[in-house]
């Protein structure tokens, strides 16, 4: 699920903003649009990143221009944002879910896992793990995960991170994790 909006028309490129989960690469495919991201500013949870840091399942908002009617676009900004970041407080392998900061995260067959999580399924998630979850927030507040990563680097600047709806950061867990230098 995601959204796309374009303005402009004719032979000139149209401004385009698209939000959703990254579906494929060859630059980035999002909501049916193929974005060339070379030269784009890329951030993950407000930290500078590169195209190589992007992963299928990351939740992104891409801003750029599109050749109208072609499905081809050039990105100027790729902003990836996790829906929840913090320590896992409970895991229920039977229901393929876990809890982070009081928020239920649901795992399904379409969920991808970062390479640090082993095995790459719900059994690789343990109480106390610090994770970043990318996905869709349901009306009940749960997150259906498209990607789950053990996320150490995203803790940089956690004390300064804005408290925005749908994005939770466990600042204390981040400080502890960074002190361990993992």
C-alpha positions in Angstrom: 0.0 0.0 0.0 1.2 3.5 -0.7 0.4 6.7 -2.5 1.6 8.6 -5.5 0.9 12.1 -6.5 2.1 14.0 -9.6 1.6 17.5 -10.8 2.3 18.9 -14.2 1.8 17.4 -17.7 2.6 17.6 -21.3 6.2 17.0 -22.5 7.8 18.5 -19.5 8.6 16.3 -16.4 6.0 16.4 -13.7 6.8 16.7 -9.9 6.2 13.4 -8.2 6.0 12.2 -4.6 5.4 8.5 -3.9 5.2 6.7 -0.5 5.1 3.0 0.2 7.3 0.0 0.6 10.3 -0.5 -1.7 9.4 -3.5 -3.9 12.4 -4.0 -6.1 15.7 -2.5 -7.3 17.1 -1.4 -10.6 17.2 1.8 -9.0 14.0 1.7 -6.8 10.6 0.5 -7.7 7.8 2.0 -5.6 4.1 2.0 -6.3 4.7 1.0 -9.9 7.2 3.8 -10.6 10.8 3.1 -11.5 12.9 5.8 -9.8 16.5 6.5 -10.8 18.1 7.3 -7.5 21.6 8.1 -8.6 22.4 11.6 -7.3 19.4 11.6 -4.9 19.7 12.5 -1.3 19.0 9.4 0.7 18.2 9.1 4.4 17.2 6.3 6.7 15.5 7.5 9.9 17.0 11.0 9.2 20.6 9.7 9.0 22.5 10.0 5.6 22.5 6.8 3.7 23.5 5.4 0.2 21.6 3.5 -2.4 23.3 0.3 -1.2 21.7 0.8 2.2 18.2 0.6 0.8 16.4 -2.7 1.1 13.2 -4.3 -0.2 10.6 -3.7 2.4 11.9 -0.3 3.6 9.1 2.2 4.0 10.0 5.2 1.9 8.8 8.5 0.6 10.4 9.4 -2.8 10.3 12.9 -4.2 11.4 13.7 -7.8 10.2 14.2 -11.3 8.5 11.9 -13.8 8.2 11.7 -17.5 4.4 11.7 -17.7 2.9 8.4 -18.8 6.2 6.4 -18.9 6.4 5.1 -15.3 10.1 6.4 -15.3 11.1 9.0 -12.7 14.2 10.6 -11.3 14.4 10.9 -7.5 15.8 13.9 -5.8 15.1 12.6 -2.2 14.5 9.1 -0.8 13.5 9.3 2.8 13.2 5.9 4.5 11.5 5.8 7.9 10.9 2.9 10.3 7.5 2.6 11.9 8.9 1.5 15.3 12.4 1.3 16.7 13.2 -0.2 20.1 13.7 -3.2 22.3 11.5 -6.3 21.8 9.5 -6.9 25.1 7.6 -10.0 24.1 7.6 -12.6 21.3 4.7 -14.9 20.3 5.9 -17.3 17.7 2.4 -19.0 17.6 0.8 -15.8 16.3 4.0 -14.6 14.4 4.0 -11.4 16.3 6.1 -9.5 18.8 5.9 -6.3 20.9 8.1 -3.2 20.8 7.3 -0.2 23.0 3.8 -1.6 23.5 3.1 -1.8 19.8 2.3 -5.2 18.3 4.3 -6.1 15.2 2.9 -8.8 12.9 5.2 -11.0 10.7 4.0 -12.8 7.6 5.4 -14.6 4.6 6.2 -11.3 2.9 8.3 -10.0 5.7 12.0 -9.8 5.0 14.7 -9.8 7.7 18.1 -8.1 8.0 21.1 -10.4 7.8 21.9 -10.0 11.5 18.6 -11.7 12.4 19.1 -15.4 12.3 17.2 -17.4 11.4 15.4 -15.0 9.2 11.9 -15.5 10.6 9.9 -14.9 13.8 12.1 -17.4 15.7 15.1 -15.1 15.1 13.5 -12.3 17.1 14.2 -12.5 20.9 13.1 -10.4 23.9 15.6 -7.6 24.4 16.6 -7.4 20.7 16.8 -3.8 19.4 14.9 -3.8 16.1 13.8 -1.3 13.5 10.5 -2.3 11.9 9.4 -1.0 8.4 5.8 -1.7 7.3 2.2 -0.5 7.4 0.4 0.7 10.5 -3.1 -0.9 10.8 -6.1 0.9 12.2 -5.6 -1.0 15.5 -2.1 0.5 15.8 -0.3 -2.8 15.0 2.4 -2.8 12.3 2.4 -5.4 9.6 6.2 -5.7 9.0 7.6 -5.6 5.5 11.2 -5.6 6.8 12.8 -6.1 10.2 16.4 -5.2 11.0 18.6 -5.4 14.0 19.2 -1.7 14.1 22.2 -0.3 15.9 23.2 2.6 13.7 19.7 4.1 13.8 20.3 4.9 17.4 22.7 7.6 16.5 21.1 10.9 17.5 18.1 9.1 19.2 18.0 11.7 22.0 17.4 14.4 19.3 15.0 12.3 17.3 11.5 13.9 16.9 8.6 12.1 18.3 6.4 11.7 15.3 3.2 9.7 14.9 3.9 6.1 13.9 7.6 6.3 14.8 8.7 5.3 18.3 12.2 5.3 19.6 13.4 3.7 22.8 16.1 6.2 23.7 17.3 4.4 26.8 17.7 1.1 24.8 19.6 3.0 22.1 22.0 4.6 24.7 22.7 1.2 26.2 23.3 -0.4 22.8 25.6 2.4 21.7 27.6 2.1 25.0 28.1 -1.6 24.2 29.6 -0.5 20.8 27.8 -3.3 18.9 
